[in-house]
Amino acid sequence: MGRKSLFEMVNEVKDEDSFLLFIKALSKDRIDFVNKKVNDEWQNETIEIFLEAAHEWGEISKSGLEFYDKPDNAWKRCAQILYMGKIYE
């Protein structure tokens, strides 16, 4: 079986350990993108833009969205916010 995608990993976050594994994978994904090892969907090129996008998505999704139900688990919610910083424009 191949490496799990970030999308799969973010949905499996349930506690501190799985959150930390997700952050490590997110970092590796960014490094691979910068080094052109993957043709992935990094929309936000700098840390400032990444964090701003994560914050904006976190704000608009506080009460959930049409196709998003906010999880009760805070670790998973934090991972989702970081993941969306990668792709949210």
SULRAQUI-V512567 format. One record per helix or strand of 2 or more residues. SS is the DSSP state (@ for helix, = for strand). FROM is the first residue (numbers start at 1). TO is the last residue. If there is no record, write none. Layout:
# SULRAQUI-V512567
((SS/FROM/TO) (SS/FROM/TO))
This chain:
# SULRAQUI-V512567
((@/6/12) (@/16/34) (@/47/60) (@/74/87))
